[in-house]
């Protein structure tokens, strides 16, 4: 079932590299489907973690805006706890996207394990012969990155992303917003219509 990709080209290197690329693509597609399915089934839990993380973070930024150190410490502690829950939940979902890898490597080890592949040139620190993982991991990373960029161009895949999305549309307020100048009145200065009566401009006439 998996060897056919290695037989697409008669040239040894062409067939070997193409077969690895096909095998990596199968791993990426299977893992991606599994990950999206898990995100869909657990979207309520993931959404709860994500929304709580965003809410606590935004509250901590708001506390900094008002220079409330005690409130910032309290809210920031809760924000870290919420971030931990969301981070590990997403780490679990990511792990589901790479579960086919050990099975693919087990199959490759049956076929190519212990077989030294002679390179057309020597690689510093490695030599002129390597084993299949030398090619498998770089090809897998390249296929995974290319797959993500290409698939997002298709409407049906964007619908899958929306299908597995979790949480509301609220975004995290960046800390850089604290450096932006406020649009209100300058502190310590009052507008003309806010000047108290009895000031220099309102001296009672005799």
C-alpha positions in Angstrom: 0.0 0.0 0.0 2.9 2.4 0.6 5.6 1.1 -1.7 3.9 2.3 -4.9 5.2 5.9 -4.3 8.8 4.5 -4.4 8.1 2.9 -7.8 6.9 6.0 -9.6 10.4 6.7 -11.0 12.9 4.1 -12.3 15.9 6.3 -11.1 16.8 5.1 -7.6 17.2 8.5 -6.0 14.1 9.9 -7.8 12.0 6.9 -6.7 13.3 7.0 -3.1 12.7 10.8 -2.6 9.4 10.7 -4.4 8.2 7.8 -2.3 9.2 9.6 0.9 7.3 12.7 -0.2 4.2 10.6 -0.9 4.5 8.9 2.4 5.0 12.2 4.2 1.9 13.7 2.5 -0.2 10.7 3.6 1.0 11.3 7.2 0.2 15.0 7.0 -3.3 14.5 5.6 -4.2 11.8 8.1 -2.8 13.7 11.0 -4.5 16.9 9.9 -7.9 15.3 9.6 -7.5 13.7 13.0 -6.5 17.0 14.6 -9.5 18.9 13.2 -11.8 16.1 14.2 -10.5 16.3 17.8 -10.8 20.1 17.8 -14.4 19.8 16.6 -15.4 17.2 19.2 -13.7 19.2 22.0 -14.6 22.7 20.8 -16.6 23.6 23.9 -13.8 22.8 26.2 -11.1 24.4 24.0 -13.3 27.4 23.5 -13.8 27.8 27.3 -10.0 27.7 27.9 -9.3 30.1 25.1 -12.0 32.6 26.0 -10.9 32.6 29.7 -7.3 33.1 28.7 -8.1 36.1 26.5 -10.4 37.6 29.1 -7.9 37.4 31.9 -5.1 38.7 29.7 -7.2 41.7 28.6 -8.1 42.4 32.2 -4.4 42.4 33.2 -3.7 44.9 30.4 -6.5 47.1 31.6 -5.1 47.0 35.1 -1.7 48.1 33.8 -3.4 51.0 32.0 -4.8 52.2 35.3 -1.5 51.6 37.1 -3.2 49.2 39.5 -0.3 46.9 40.5 -2.2 44.7 42.9 -5.1 44.1 40.5 -2.5 43.3 37.8 -0.8 40.7 39.9 -4.0 39.0 40.8 -5.4 39.0 37.3 -2.1 38.1 35.7 -1.8 35.0 37.9 -5.2 33.8 36.7 -4.2 34.6 33.1 -1.1 32.4 33.5 -3.3 29.5 34.8 -5.8 29.9 31.9 -2.9 30.1 29.4 -1.5 26.8 30.8 -4.8 25.0 30.4 -5.2 26.3 26.8 -1.6 25.6 25.9 -1.6 22.0 26.9 -5.0 21.4 25.3 -3.7 22.6 22.0 -0.5 20.6 22.5 -2.7 17.6 22.7 -4.5 18.5 19.5 -1.1 19.0 17.8 0.1 15.6 19.0 -2.9 14.1 17.2 -1.6 15.7 13.9 1.7 13.8 14.1 0.5 10.4 15.3 1.1 8.7 11.9 4.8 9.5 12.0 6.0 6.6 14.3 4.0 4.1 12.2 5.5 5.5 8.9 9.0 5.3 10.4 8.3 1.7 11.6 7.4 0.8 8.0 10.4 2.6 6.6 12.6 0.7 9.1 11.3 -2.6 7.8 12.1 -1.6 4.3 15.2 0.5 4.6 16.5 0.1 8.1 20.2 -0.5 8.3 20.7 0.3 4.7 23.4 3.0 4.2 22.5 5.4 1.4 25.6 6.8 -0.3 25.4 10.5 -1.0 26.8 12.0 -4.2 28.9 14.3 -2.0 30.2 14.3 1.6 28.3 16.3 4.2 30.6 18.0 6.8 30.2 16.2 10.2 28.1 13.4 8.6 30.1 11.9 5.8 29.0 10.5 2.5 26.5 7.9 3.7 23.3 8.3 5.7 20.2 6.4 6.7 16.6 7.1 5.7 15.8 9.6 8.6 18.3 12.0 7.1 15.8 12.6 4.3 12.5 11.7 5.9 12.4 14.5 8.5 13.3 17.4 6.3 10.9 16.2 3.6 8.1 15.8 6.2 8.7 19.4 7.5 8.7 20.8 3.9 5.5 18.8 3.0 3.7 19.9 6.2 4.5 23.6 5.6 3.6 23.5 1.9 0.4 21.6 2.7 -0.7 24.2 5.2 0.0 27.1 2.8 -1.6 25.5 -0.2 -4.7 24.0 1.4 -5.7 27.4 2.9 -6.2 28.6 -0.7 -9.2 26.3 -1.2 -12.7 27.3 0.1 -13.5 23.8 1.2 -10.5 23.7 3.5 -11.3 27.1 5.0 -14.7 25.7 5.8 -13.0 22.8 7.6 -11.0 25.4 9.6 -14.2 27.2 10.5 -15.8 23.9 11.4 -13.1 23.1 13.9 -12.8 26.7 15.3 -13.4 27.2 19.0 -14.0 30.2 21.2 -15.5 33.6 20.4 -14.1 36.4 18.3 -12.6 38.4 21.1 -8.9 39.0 20.5 -6.0 39.5 23.0 -5.1 43.1 23.6 -1.3 43.5 22.9 0.8 45.1 25.6 2.1 47.5 22.9 -1.2 49.3 23.2 0.1 50.6 26.5 2.7 52.7 24.7 0.1 54.4 22.5 -0.7 58.0 23.6 -4.2 58.4 25.0 -6.7 60.3 22.9 -8.3 62.1 25.9 -7.4 65.4 27.4 -3.8 66.0 28.7 -3.6 65.1 32.4 -3.4 68.1 34.6 -5.0 70.4 32.0 -8.7 71.2 31.8 -10.7 72.0 28.7 -12.2 75.4 28.3 -15.7 74.2 29.2 -14.4 72.4 32.3 -12.7 75.4 33.9 -14.2 76.0 37.4 -16.0 79.2 38.0 -14.3 81.9 39.9 -11.0 81.5 38.0 -8.9 84.2 36.4 -11.3 84.5 33.4 -14.4 84.7 35.7 -13.4 87.5 38.0 -16.6 89.1 39.3 -17.2 92.6 38.2 -17.8 95.4 40.7 
